[in-house]
Amino acid sequence: MQIITFRSLLGEAAEKLKNANVPDPRYDARALLMSAFLLDPAKFLMYEESNPEELIPKVLKDKEALEEALWTFRKNIERREKREPLQQILGTVGFYGLDFKVTQDVLCPRSDTETLIDGVLGNLMYDNIPERYRNMKEKVDKLTSGSQIVDDDNARLLDMCTGSGCIAVTLAKFGHFRSVTAVDISERALKIATYNRDNILEDGERDRVRMIHSDMFSEITGKYDVIVSNPPYIPSAIVDTLEPEVRDFEPRIALDGTEDGLKFYRILASECPKYLKSGGYVLFEIGYDQGEAVSGLLKEAGFKDVMVIKDFGDNDRVVIGEFGSCRDHGGKNGHV
């Protein structure tokens, strides 16, 4: 092996990624280097000016392991040059302090979606709530209280279009729901969601989460206290203009909200009342420009105190509504 240092390896890789128009080339190169050579941030700083051979045997057991690490690093840089998402190359994404497995069968969890989690758990900041809603003091206090939006140990939650399971698993981990039901039309996505459930949650937690293969509500029964969803919401014509990481590597079925991006919100708004208890809530992630349209759909469906919540980038990100009707619509087969 020629005399090299981790710094020179990193510089060479970052230059390749820069030439491939990767948005943050040095960050990605560093992440791939640390992953391949089993370095945490402290060890990377310790060995940054060192030849990789100095990792033997403190980090890597022998020269064969070192050669494999170097091959993995260079192979993964090639994958990133082709704009394969960093998260898919690494195989995991951090979300709400948890590590989720991801593949090309699911969307990579994004930090924007944590706004929805905060809404359910009452962890929103006042900055998330636009001034026009501040007169709804009771609702604002509930959403920022640190107490779950439905403060009931017997509460049941339904997550539509679960994908990687990041919403369902996170709320099963940090919420106090008697049961969490995660739904997706993709069997491959459900396999990833099931893996995440089984590997992130502990005994007693994972037993409360069930996965259902369903085309929206077709296989759903019973009544829920909270229904959440991050559905496909990008207009069809926009999908092909997205960055290569999304357009070419993430499942289109999880992105495409048809012509105007609102298909699944229409289904959710019309169907959720059949599966919600009176006083139950819906929380939907939305595109930055969909707040007014999705709010209108919920109001037309009989939801009250509908609010559009902003993420920390000051973009509209989540619509919340309470189902105030006392009518019992009933699920397809009543209670589970």
C-alpha positions in Angstrom: 0.0 0.0 0.0 1.4 3.4 -0.9 2.0 5.9 1.8 -1.2 7.8 2.3 -3.1 9.5 5.1 -6.7 9.7 5.9 -6.6 13.4 5.2 -5.3 12.7 1.7 -7.9 10.0 1.1 -10.6 12.3 2.2 -9.4 15.2 0.0 -9.2 12.9 -3.1 -12.7 11.5 -2.4 -14.2 14.9 -1.7 -12.9 16.3 -5.0 -14.5 13.4 -6.9 -17.8 14.1 -5.3 -17.5 17.8 -6.0 -16.9 17.1 -9.7 -20.1 14.9 -9.6 -22.1 17.9 -8.2 -22.8 16.2 -4.9 -24.2 19.0 -2.7 -21.9 18.5 0.3 -19.0 16.5 -1.0 -16.6 16.8 2.0 -19.3 15.8 4.5 -20.3 12.8 2.5 -16.8 11.7 1.8 -16.0 11.9 5.6 -19.1 9.9 6.5 -18.2 7.2 4.0 -14.6 7.1 5.2 -15.6 6.8 8.8 -18.1 4.1 8.0 -15.7 2.0 5.9 -12.8 2.2 8.4 -15.1 1.8 11.5 -14.1 5.2 12.9 -16.2 7.3 15.2 -15.6 11.1 15.2 -13.1 11.0 18.0 -11.1 8.2 16.3 -11.2 10.0 13.0 -9.6 13.1 14.6 -7.0 10.9 16.3 -6.0 9.2 13.0 -6.7 12.0 10.5 -3.0 12.6 9.8 -2.1 8.9 10.0 -1.5 6.1 7.5 -4.5 3.7 7.5 -2.1 0.9 8.5 -1.9 2.5 11.9 -5.5 1.2 12.6 -4.1 -2.3 12.9 -4.8 -3.9 15.4 -6.5 -1.2 17.5 -9.4 -0.7 15.1 -9.0 -3.2 12.3 -7.7 -6.7 13.2 -5.3 -7.3 10.3 -4.1 -6.1 6.9 -6.8 -8.1 5.1 -9.5 -6.1 7.0 -7.7 -2.9 6.1 -7.6 -3.8 2.4 -11.4 -4.6 2.6 -12.1 -1.3 4.3 -10.2 0.6 1.6 -12.0 -1.2 -1.2 -15.4 -0.5 0.5 -14.6 3.2 0.8 -13.6 3.5 -2.8 -16.6 1.5 -4.0 -18.9 3.6 -1.9 -17.4 6.8 -3.3 -18.2 5.5 -6.8 -21.8 4.9 -5.8 -22.1 8.4 -4.3 -20.6 9.9 -7.6 -23.5 8.3 -9.3 -25.7 10.3 -6.9 -27.0 7.3 -4.9 -28.2 8.7 -1.6 -25.6 8.7 1.2 -28.2 7.2 3.5 -28.8 4.2 1.2 -25.1 3.6 0.9 -24.6 3.7 4.7 -27.8 1.7 5.1 -29.1 3.8 8.0 -30.6 7.2 8.7 -30.8 9.0 12.1 -34.4 10.1 12.9 -35.5 11.5 16.2 -32.4 10.0 17.9 -33.0 6.5 16.5 -31.2 4.7 13.6 -33.5 3.4 10.8 -32.5 1.0 8.1 -33.2 2.3 4.6 -33.1 0.8 1.1 -34.3 1.8 -2.3 -37.7 0.4 -1.3 -38.5 3.3 1.1 -38.0 7.0 1.4 -35.1 8.1 3.5 -36.5 9.7 6.7 -36.0 13.4 6.8 -35.7 15.8 9.7 -38.7 17.8 8.5 -40.9 14.8 9.4 -39.8 15.2 13.0 -42.3 18.1 13.2 -45.1 15.6 12.9 -43.6 13.6 15.8 -43.3 16.7 17.9 -47.0 17.5 17.1 -48.2 14.1 18.4 -45.9 14.2 21.5 -46.7 17.9 22.4 -43.1 18.9 21.8 -43.7 21.7 19.3 -42.1 25.1 20.0 -44.2 28.3 19.8 -42.1 29.2 16.7 -43.7 26.2 14.9 -47.2 27.7 15.3 -48.0 30.6 13.1 -49.3 33.8 14.8 -52.8 33.4 13.3 -53.5 30.3 15.4 -52.3 31.7 18.8 -55.9 32.6 19.7 -56.6 28.8 19.9 -54.9 28.8 23.3 -56.1 25.4 24.4 -54.8 23.8 21.3 -51.5 25.7 21.3 -50.9 24.7 24.9 -51.6 21.1 24.2 -49.2 21.0 21.2 -46.4 22.6 23.3 -47.0 21.0 26.7 -44.7 18.0 26.4 -47.8 15.8 26.9 -49.1 13.6 24.1 -51.9 15.1 22.0 -54.3 12.3 23.2 -53.2 11.9 26.8 -54.6 8.4 27.4 -52.7 5.2 28.1 -55.3 3.3 26.0 -54.9 5.5 22.9 -54.5 3.8 19.6 -52.6 5.2 16.6 -52.8 4.5 12.9 -49.9 5.4 10.6 -50.9 5.4 6.9 -48.2 5.1 4.2 -45.6 4.0 6.8 -42.7 3.4 4.4 -39.6 2.8 6.6 -41.8 2.8 9.7 -40.0 5.9 11.1 -43.2 7.6 12.3 -44.9 4.5 13.7 -41.8 3.1 15.4 -40.7 6.5 16.8 -44.2 7.1 18.3 -44.3 3.6 19.7 -40.9 4.3 21.3 -41.6 7.7 22.8 -45.4 7.8 23.0 -47.7 5.9 25.3 -50.0 4.2 22.8 -51.7 0.9 23.6 -51.3 0.0 20.0 -49.7 1.4 16.8 -50.8 0.1 13.4 -48.5 0.8 10.4 -50.0 0.5 6.9 -48.4 0.5 3.5 -49.3 -0.8 0.0 -45.7 -1.9 -0.6 -44.8 -5.3 0.8 -41.1 -4.4 0.4 -41.6 -1.3 2.4 -43.3 -3.3 5.1 -40.4 -5.6 5.4 -38.1 -2.7 6.1 -40.6 -1.2 8.6 -40.9 -4.6 10.3 -37.1 -4.8 10.5 -36.9 -1.4 12.0 -39.6 -2.2 14.5 -37.9 -5.4 15.6 -34.4 -3.9 15.8 -35.2 -0.5 17.4 -38.0 -1.3 19.8 -37.5 -3.3 23.0 -39.5 -6.2 24.3 -43.0 -5.0 25.2 -42.7 -2.1 22.8 -42.5 -4.0 19.6 -45.5 -6.2 20.6 -47.7 -3.1 20.4 -46.8 -2.4 16.7 -48.4 -4.3 13.9 -47.8 -4.0 10.2 -50.7 -4.3 7.7 -50.4 -4.6 3.9 -53.2 -2.4 2.6 -54.1 -0.1 -0.2 -54.9 2.9 2.0 -57.9 1.9 4.2 -59.0 -1.2 2.3 -57.8 -3.6 5.1 -58.3 -1.3 8.1 -60.9 -1.9 10.8 -61.7 -0.3 14.2 -61.4 3.1 15.7 -58.3 5.1 16.5 -57.4 8.1 18.6 -54.8 9.5 16.3 -54.2 9.0 12.5 -50.9 10.2 11.1 -49.5 10.1 7.5 -46.7 11.2 5.4 -48.3 10.3 2.0 -47.0 10.8 -1.5 -47.5 14.5 -2.1 -45.3 15.7 -4.9 -47.2 16.6 -8.2 -46.3 14.1 -11.0 -44.7 16.7 -13.2 -42.4 17.8 -10.4 -41.1 14.3 -9.6 -38.9 14.2 -12.7 -37.3 17.5 -11.9 -36.1 16.5 -8.4 -32.5 15.9 -7.6 -31.1 12.6 -8.8 -30.9 11.2 -5.2 -34.6 11.4 -5.0 -35.7 11.0 -8.6 -33.5 8.0 -9.5 -33.2 6.1 -6.2 -36.2 6.6 -4.0 -39.5 4.8 -4.8 -41.7 6.8 -7.1 -44.8 5.2 -5.5 -43.8 7.0 -2.2 -43.3 10.4 -3.9 -46.0 10.8 -6.6 -49.2 12.5 -5.4 -50.6 12.5 -9.0 -51.3 15.6 -11.0 -51.8 18.1 -8.2 -50.2 16.2 -5.4 -53.4 16.0 -3.4 -54.8 12.5 -4.3 -53.9 10.9 -1.0 -55.0 13.8 1.1 -58.4 13.6 -0.5 -58.6 9.9 0.5 -57.3 10.6 4.0 -59.8 13.5 4.6 -62.8 11.5 3.4 -61.9 8.2 5.0 -60.3 9.2 8.4 -63.6 10.1 10.0 -64.8 6.5 9.6 -61.8 5.3 11.7 -61.4 8.1 14.3 -63.0 8.3 17.7 -64.8 11.5 18.5 -62.2 13.9 19.7 -59.5 12.1 17.7 -56.8 13.8 15.7 -55.1 13.7 12.4 -51.6 14.9 11.6 -50.4 14.9 8.0 -47.1 16.0 6.6 -47.5 18.3 3.6 -45.5 20.0 1.0 -44.4 23.6 1.7 -47.2 25.0 -0.5 -50.0 22.6 0.4 -51.2 24.0 3.7 -54.2 25.9 2.4 -55.4 23.1 0.2 -55.1 20.3 2.7 -56.6 22.4 5.5 -59.6 23.0 3.2 -60.0 19.3 2.6 -60.1 18.6 6.4 -62.5 21.4 7.1 -64.9 20.1 4.4 -64.7 16.7 6.0 -65.9 18.1 9.3 -62.6 18.6 11.2 -62.3 21.5 13.6 -59.5 23.7 14.8 -57.4 22.9 11.7 -53.9 24.3 12.0 -50.9 24.4 9.7 -47.6 23.9 11.6 -44.2 25.1 10.4 -40.9 23.2 10.5 -37.7 24.8 11.7 -37.0 26.0 8.2 -40.2 28.1 8.5 -42.0 26.1 5.8 -45.5 24.8 6.2 -45.0 21.1 7.1 -47.8 19.5 9.1 -51.6 20.0 9.1 -53.4 19.1 12.3 -57.2 18.7 12.8 -59.5 17.4 15.5 -62.5 15.2 14.6 -65.3 16.8 16.6 -68.3 14.9 15.3 -70.1 12.5 17.7 -71.4 10.4 14.8 -70.2 6.9 14.8 -69.2 6.1 11.2 -67.7 2.7 12.1 -64.8 0.9 10.5 -65.4 -1.8 7.9 -65.8 -4.5 10.5 -66.3 -2.5 13.6 -63.6 -2.8 16.4 -60.6 -4.9 16.0 
